[in-house]
């Protein structure tokens, strides 16, 4: 490389450096943009198709709609009204809400009490029981389906919301206890001891101190569990087909109307919209929960 | 009246409140148990007030279904959230009445007891029961390993096992390698968070939703017809014949695996990205000064430093992939040689009612994760938990 004649060396050198690092960074940037583009393409196709007329979807690829995006005559909301009313997605949506909210709160409550006990109480068998929780973290839930189904049949719990809440509680509990324990056990010992000296009972300390302070961990697990329950197909399919949730309803649509893309695409978005909103608005907590170690069975 | 209430001993009030809450809980559960709940309750109320005819009318005709559903939702969410907290509150209040020594003994029971009961019912007991079922049902009699013999020799299951192996290798490997690659790249560009969000987003999508999305990507039309799936549109534009991605074997299994990679790469990327940020800058500077190029830097310095994270992410994805069910169930139903163990288990259970065989498949899944269970518990012991 020849050294260029420089009259104003400092600015020139800076420009050259900047250009060099720009050139060096460009391939990486292009690669990242391409990956992000390809990662989004499948979802974009479904989103765009869900607003197209049934005939259009079946006669041309969805990318044709982007040639004249402002030609509003090609866009329609009728796929959504159809899939919500006649194909039962609205009902399924309500069922998903009924299932997912308690199936998130119940395990949090039960796990928070247990995590507190493991962290701050002395009782016989504490080490053994916690080891059991850890061992159960990765048990495939397939192991539980048949026995629980049989017991539910005896107890008249299959086909009820309560049955689904409890099943999701049971399957989410090991991770909940583990995550909340790792947070609650790190709270400052002095603070809790001061509370006990002031005459607080374990229950008061738990409600007034530990739960408010553990909110970040509770939020992380809560989002994780909510998404898990909302997106679950297997548990809902096995324990409650009478009140189909969005995933069950959507999988049924795939079976019965596999070629009706206008319905499938709209249905998929009805099923996805809540997790997407939750995820995008609370991403920070979700990532924190993932980092804390998600090893759900 | 108010005076009288104040004079009653506190334990009487406590018991009354507890019984009241339990009764409400019980009625609430009955109310939400099916769509007729609200009309049943309304009819009963009418009965109590002596309006028997009106009650019969409500029982016969029911009340507006949307209204009933709305009422059920509100009550259900209330019971499922506030109700559980109330149960803990009552249990603790009733213990407060006891002598101090009993309180210390019983309090932990109230805190851990419910969790252990739930775990016992939903995980511990089922492990025992499913194992027993696998040995005693769908067999000629008594206790026998017949189902295991079937599982290990049956031709259709051999395909399922082979596919699970392909899934484990390529879905796990693909997610980990791609996640690491993307994390390394994304680390170096501006607007890192935005790029990450795009790749991370599929993680919020259910397997069912993802299956619909990819069914559309893989959509196939006969040659000559207008392709509406983007992959076949690209293939035909490039001059190839359209490919039936989900039918042609062995391509179809890989087409399904790709969906899993699409879903899990974001997860791997986020965890790796955090791990990469934890690699100290001085170490990298030192390696650069010693003349390491970017590749050496990555493979010799960075990779060994995040080895633990790679194992953790790999294990997590491995466990998720092992139990893969939804994708196969929705995409192909296990046809065209795409069967996997978890889907076959579901079929044995629901379609054929072969509970013994289904249990056997579940036990085999457990056997695969058993070493991970042991390792987790051993790690816990090493961290010195409470022994």
Interface residues (C-beta under 8 A of the other chain):
Chain A: X25 X28 X29 X31 X32 X33 X35 X36 X39 X40 X41 X42 X43 X45 X46 X49 X57 X58 X59 X60 X61 X62 X63 X91 X94 X97 X98 X101 X102 X103 X105 X106 X109 X110 X111 X113 X114 X116 X117 X118 X121 X122 X123 X126 X127 X129 X130 X131 X132 X133 X134 X135 X136 X137 X138 X139 X140 X141 X142 X143 X144 X145 X146 X147 X148 X151 X160 X161 X162 X165 X166 X167 X169 X170 X171 X173 X174 X177 X201 X202 X203 X206 X227 X230 X231 X232 X233 X234 X237 X238 X242 X247 X250 X251 X254 X258 X261 X264 X265 X267 X268 X271 X272 X275 X276 X278 X279 X280 X283 X287 X290 X291 X293 X294 X295 X296 X297
Chain B: X29 X32 X33 X34 X69 X72 X73 X76 X77 X79 X80 X81 X84 X85 X88 X92 X96 X107 X108 X109 X110 X111 X112 X114 X115 X116 X118 X119 X121 X122 X123 X124 X125 X126 X127 X129 X130 X133 X182 X185 X186 X188 X189 X195 X197 X198 X199 X200 X201 X202 X203 X204 X205 X206 X207 X208 X209 X211 X212 X213 X214 X215 X216 X217 X219 X226 X227 X228 X229 X230 X233 X262 X265 X266 X267 X270 X271 X274 X312 X315 X316 X319 X322 X323 X325 X326 X329 X330 X342 X345 X346 X349 X350 X355 X358 X359 X361 X362 X363 X365 X366 X369 X372 X373 X376 X377 X380 X381 X385 X386 X387
